């Protein structure tokens, strides 16, 4: 027996999924590095956390694959990374994370790189 009903996924869930995907990218998530500067990296990451905004579009009343979501990310990257490569990895990671957990299709991910910061400085 199949029960009917509507499932609504909050925009906060998409924000959490995007942030989780970002923590898996080493170009962004420097708190995962090990060594004598680990504490500094953790402070840096907390201070310069990515800003994520979401716009979702839902299909007709029944749940279908026409549900899409778009993201805008404002990031601070570590100086020295190849920005186009890092952004491509970020887009792929978020798209895969969202599809795996929600079934939504990512329509687009706009990325604004606001600043490059050397990891040995606190800002």
C-alpha positions in Angstrom: 0.0 0.0 0.0 1.4 3.4 -1.0 0.5 6.5 1.0 0.2 9.8 -0.7 1.3 13.1 0.6 3.5 16.1 -0.1 7.2 16.2 0.9 8.7 19.7 1.4 12.4 20.1 1.7 13.3 23.3 3.5 15.9 25.7 1.9 17.9 25.3 5.1 18.3 21.6 4.2 19.9 22.6 0.9 22.1 25.1 2.6 23.3 22.3 5.0 23.9 19.9 2.1 25.9 22.6 0.2 28.0 23.4 3.3 28.6 19.6 3.9 29.8 19.2 0.3 32.1 22.2 0.8 33.7 20.6 3.8 34.8 17.7 1.6 36.7 20.0 -0.8 40.3 20.5 0.4 40.6 23.8 -1.5 37.9 25.2 0.8 38.0 23.1 4.0 41.4 23.8 5.4 40.3 22.8 8.9 40.9 19.2 7.9 44.6 19.7 7.5 46.8 18.1 10.2 49.8 19.6 11.8 51.0 22.3 14.1 48.7 24.9 12.6 45.5 22.9 12.9 44.0 25.2 15.6 44.8 28.2 13.5 43.1 26.6 10.5 40.0 25.8 12.5 39.8 29.5 13.7 40.3 30.6 10.1 37.5 28.4 8.8 35.0 29.4 11.5 35.7 33.1 10.8 35.5 32.9 7.0 32.6 30.3 6.7 31.0 30.3 3.2 27.8 32.1 2.7 25.2 30.0 0.9 21.8 31.2 -0.5 19.2 28.9 -2.1 16.4 29.3 -4.6 14.3 26.2 -5.3 11.6 25.6 -7.8 9.1 22.8 -7.2 7.3 21.0 -10.0 3.6 20.2 -10.1 1.7 18.9 -7.1 3.1 15.3 -7.4 6.7 14.8 -6.6 8.6 14.6 -9.9 12.1 15.0 -11.2 11.2 18.6 -12.3 12.1 20.0 -8.8 15.2 22.1 -9.2 17.4 24.2 -6.9 19.9 27.0 -7.5 22.7 28.2 -5.3 24.7 31.4 -4.8 27.9 30.9 -2.9 30.2 33.6 -1.5 33.5 32.1 -0.7 36.9 32.9 0.6 39.5 30.6 -1.0 43.0 29.8 0.1 45.6 31.7 -1.8 47.4 29.5 -4.4 44.5 27.4 -5.5 43.5 27.4 -9.1 40.2 29.2 -8.9 38.4 27.7 -12.0 39.4 24.2 -10.9 38.3 24.8 -7.3 34.9 26.2 -8.4 34.3 23.3 -10.8 35.0 20.8 -8.0 32.7 22.8 -5.7 29.8 22.8 -8.2 30.2 19.0 -8.9 30.3 18.2 -5.1 27.2 20.2 -4.3 25.3 18.9 -7.3 26.1 15.3 -6.4 25.3 15.9 -2.7 21.9 17.5 -3.5 20.9 14.8 -6.0 21.9 12.0 -3.7 19.9 13.2 -0.7 16.9 15.0 -2.2 16.4 14.0 -5.8 16.4 17.6 -6.8 18.3 18.7 -9.9 20.8 21.6 -9.4 19.9 24.2 -12.0 22.9 26.4 -11.4 25.5 27.3 -8.9 26.8 30.9 -9.0 30.1 31.4 -7.1 31.5 34.7 -6.0 35.1 34.4 -4.8 35.2 37.4 -2.5 38.8 37.1 -1.3 41.9 35.0 -1.3 43.5 34.5 2.1 46.9 33.0 3.0 46.3 30.2 5.6 49.1 31.6 7.8 47.1 34.8 8.5 44.0 35.3 10.5 42.4 37.9 8.3 
